[in-house]
Amino acid sequence: MENKVFYNKFESLPIEAEKQVLAFIYFLQKRYESKSKKPRERGSIINKKFVGLWENREDLKDSSLWIKNLRRKEWGEIGE
């Protein structure tokens, strides 16, 4: 469809319909813009500062027990 024909059809619409057409155009632009972008390359996390953060934590060997003790400390025994 030629631009002039499209524009004339667009301008013949009521204002509310024009707003809907524009909203749909913005929607389509966002949708296809995200598909055309290349995904970011993910680097290795090995050299990040947080890797190995809890490596030597003896209290975290059993994470379920650690959470249970933390909850008991913060909330007290249930039914006390």
C-alpha positions, -999 to +999 in steps of 0.1 A: +000+000+000+013+034-009+021+059+019-004+084+006-032+059+005-024+046+039-021+081+053-055+091+038-071+060+053-055+068+086-067+104+087-102+093+078-105+074+111-119+089+143-094+102+168-099+072+191-092+048+162-061+067+152-048+063+188-054+026+185-036+023+152-006+042+167-006+020+198-006-011+176+023+003+155+043+010+187+035-025+199+048-040+166+079-019+167+088-031+202+080-067+193+102-069+162+129-046+176+136-071+204+138-100+179+162-082+157+187-074+185+215-099+190+215-116+223+243-106+247+272-129+249+275-142+284+310-144+298+323-168+324+314-161+360+345-179+373+364-147+379+335-128+395+340-117+431+310-137+445+323-171+433+334-191+463+321-166+487+307-193+511+333-219+503+347-223+538+315-217+558+310-247+580+276-234+592+263-237+556+272-273+549+236-283+557+215-254+543+182-268+555+195-269+591+210-235+588+176-220+577+158-240+605+182-225+631+179-190+617+141-192+618+142-206+653+165-177+664+143-150+647+108-164+653+114-185+684+099-220+688+064-224+674+039-230+701+059-215+729 
